[in-house]
């Protein structure tokens, strides 16, 4: 058994963070000594490591709580794999969105950089704004086909 300060030193977390995880049900409630000190079992280090790593990969505390086993032999394999696959899908969606944002910014930078040397900045700004007004998808006019 170890005190919260020892657990904090080992994990690199603050005692307040450890107490927070405990209050959220991520870390099992611990016993207290007569003097009021919390005492944690050695497994608390592993649980906190899992929480830290899961947060670094984008899991919320609620998601972590859902898949975190009550003890090290009670892992729910299918739930864990499903959660990991779901998070991977969310990351891939975010990557696609970021790639679109990057392409848009590069396009905007290209518009800005293509300013003719003799053009005033005010006129260049108007030119860029006009370019940005072009809809991403042109509306069909009467008689146009969708093909």
N, C-alpha and C positions, 0 to 999 in steps of 0.2 A: 504494500500500500504506500501511496505517496501523497503529499500535500499538494494543494493547487499550485503553489509557487514552484514546486519541483516539476510538476507537469507543464507549467508554462515555460520554464527554462528548456525542457527537453523538446517541446513542440515549437517553440518560438512564438507562441500565442500569448496574449495578455490574459491575466486572470479574469478580467471582465468578459473577454471573448469566450473563455471556457465556461463561465457562469451563464452566459447568454445561450450557448449551445445546450447546456444542461436545462435551462428554462424552456427551450424549444423542443425538448424531448429527444434531441440527437445524441446526447450523452446520458447514460443511465444515471438516475439519481444515486447519489453516494451517501454513505453513512457519515455521521459527524461524531467526532469525539466529544467528550464531556466539555472540553474547552471551546467547542463550536467549530473547530477546524474541519474542513472537508477532507475526506480521504478517498483517493481514487485507486482502482486496481491497475496493474500493468497494462491490461487490455485497453485502457483509456487512451494510451498513446496510439495504438493502431486505429481506433475509432476516429480520433482527431486527425490522424494522417489521411484517412479515407475522406473525411469531410473537407480538409484543405485541398486535396487533389481534385475532388469532385467540383468544388467551387472554382478552381483554376481552369477547369475544362468547360465551365459555363452552367453547371447545374445549380438550381436554386436550392435553398434550404429545404423547402417542401419536397422537391424532387429527391433530394438526398434522404430525407426522412422516410420516404416511401420505399426505397430500396435497401436502406441500411438494415441489416439483420439485427435481431435482438441479441444474438450472440454469434460467434464466429462459425458455428456449425449449422446455422439456420439460414444460409443464403438461399434466396429464391431465384434460382438460375434463370428461369424464363422471364421473370419480371426484370431482373438486372439486364439481361441481354436486350429486352424490348426497350428499356429506358436508354441504354447506350445507343441503340439504333435510332431511336427517336431524336436524341441529342445530335447524333451525327447528321441526320436529315436537316435539323434546324441550322446546323453549322454550314452545310452545303447550300441551303437557301440563302443564308447570310452572305456567303462567299459570292454567290451569283449577284445578289443585290449590290455588294461592294464593287464587283467588277463593272456593273452598269454605271454606278456612281463614278468610278474612276474614268470610264470611257467618256462620260458626260463632261467631267472636269477637263479631261485632255482636249476634248472638242472645243470647249469654251476657251481654254488657253490658246488653242490654235486660232480661234477667231480673233482673240485679243492680239496675238502676236502677228497676225496677217495684216495689220494696219499699214497702209501705205505711208511711207515716210513723210509725205507732204500733207497728210490728213491730220486735222486737228483732233485732239483727244475727244472733244465734245461730239464731233461728227463720227468718230470711230465708235463711241458709245451708242449713238443712234443707230449706226450700221449693225452693231452686235444685237441691240434690242430688236431690230427688225428681223434679223436672222432667227432669234429665239422665238419670235411670234409664229413662225412657220409650224403648223401643227405636226405632231409626230406621225399622224396618219391623216392623209388628205381625205376630205369629205367627198363623197360621190355626188356628182351633179346629175340632173335629170338626163337620162339617155346613156350615162356611163354604166359600164358593167363591172361586176365585182371580180371578174376573172382577170 
